[in-house]
Amino acid sequence: MNIEGKITSVEYETGSNITSEEIDIKELDINSSPTCFLLNMSKSKVAVSKWVSPKRTRSYPYERVYNTLSTSKKITVIPVVKDEGATGDRDFIQWDTIALMSLLDVYVIPAYYVDAQKRITSSGKQKITKQKLDNDFIIKELKKIPKGRGRK
C-alpha cells in the first residue's frame, strides 16, 4: 500500500505558555525559577527560558524556548559545560545550538555552574545533581540586554 500526499502550505500561530509565570528581576533566582517565564525588568518584560544541561537530547529544552517565541524579546540561559568526571557524562554546548537560537532571534546567555552535588548511580557512574547556576552573573547579563547590548 502506498500513501501519497502533497503539502500545499504551512500555517501556524505562535502561542505562549509563559504568561502566567512572571518574576521581577529583583526577586530572580534562576535556580528555583520555572523553566520559562516572563521577567519584569525596570521598563520592559522579556521572556526567559533556561536549560538544565547544554545537551539538547537529555532534557528536551526546545519546548521551553518555543514557548517564548511569541514575545518580542526572548532570552535563553544555557550552561556551557556539564562535566561529571571520568565515569560520567561530559556535555558541552554545540555551535549549532547557538546558530539555531540566533535564527529564532533568541538571545543566549552562556552560563556556568557554581555548585552541584555528586551522586553515584547503581552502575557506579558518577553523576551530578542539584547543580546551581551563578545567579549574580545571569542577572548582570540580563540587565545588559535591554540597554541595547543584545538583540531586540
N, C-alpha and C positions, 0 to 999 in steps of 0.2 A: 504494500500500500504506500502510495506517495501522497504527501500532504504539501501543497504549494500555497503560497500567499504572496501578496505584494503590499509593501508598506508605502502608502502614498504621502503621508505626512506624520510628523511627530509633534504633538501638542502637549504641553504640561503647564501647570501653575505651581509656582513655588509656595510653600507653606512654612509655617514655623511652629515648633512645639515648645518654644522657649519663653513665650510671652508671660507666662505665669511666674517664672523664676526671675526675680530682679534682685540685684545686690548692689549696694552702694560701695564705691571704691574704698571708702574709709573703713568699711567692715569686711573687706575681702580677705578671705583665707583660701587661696587656690586649692589647698589640700583637702578642705572639707566642703568646698563648693560643688554644686551639681556639675555634671559633665558638659552641659551647655546652659547658658543663662544670659540675661541682659545685664550689662554692667552700667550703673548710673555713674557718670563722671560729672565734673562740675557743670558743664553746659551741654552735654550730649549723652546719648546712650549708644553702647556698642554691644554687639553680640560676641560672646566669648565661648569657645569650646576648648576642651583640654583632652589630651591624650595621656594614658597611663603608661604607655610604652612607645618607643619610637617605631616599633614594628607594626605594620598595618594589619597583619593577619592574626595577631594574638588577641587584640582587644576590640577589633572592628570599630575604629574611630570615625570612619567616614560618615556614619549616621549622625554623629554629633555635629560634624562640620555641615552636612547637608541641612540640618535643622536651623542653621543660621543664614542660609543663602538668601532669604527674603529680605534681610536687613541691608542697609546701605554700607555699614561698616562692620566687617567681620574679622575676627582675630582668633587664631588657634594657638594654644600653648603645647609644644611638643618637646618631650625630653630628647636630648641629643643622643644619649647612650644609656643603656641599662646593662651593666656588666655584672654577672652573677658568679664570677670566679671560674676556675679551671674546670669544675664539674657542672657548671650551669650554663645558661644561655648568655650570649653576648649579642644584644640587639643594638643597632645604631640606625640613625636616620639616613634614609636614602635620598639621593639628589632628586629623583623623580617625584618624591613626596612633596618637596618644596616646589617643584615645577608645577604639579597639579594644583597645589594651593594657590600659586600665582595665577594660573589660568582661571581659577574660580574667584579671583580677586579677594583672597583671604590672606591677611597679614599674618606671618608666622613669627612667633616668639620662641626661639630655641632656648630651652630651659635645661636645668640640671638638678639632680637630686642632692640634697644636703644631709639626708638621713634615711636609713632603712633598717629593717630587722632581717637577720639571717634565719632561714628555715631550711631544714634538711628533709627532702622527700623520702618516701618509703623505699625508693630505689637508690637512695644515697646521693642523689643530685642536690647540689646546693642551689637554693633559690633565694630571692629577696622578696620581702613583703612589707606592706605599710611604708612604702617609700614616700618621702616628703620632698616636694619641690621647694626651691628658695623663694618664698613668698615675697620678701622685700625686693628682690631682683625683678620679679614678674610685675609687681606694682610699679616699680620705676620704669620698666619698659612700656607698660600700658599707658602711663602718663605722657610718654613721648609721642604716642601715636596721634592724638587729637591736635597736637600742636604743629602738625604738618610734617613731622618726621617719619611718617608712614604712609600707607595707602589711604585713600579716602574712605 
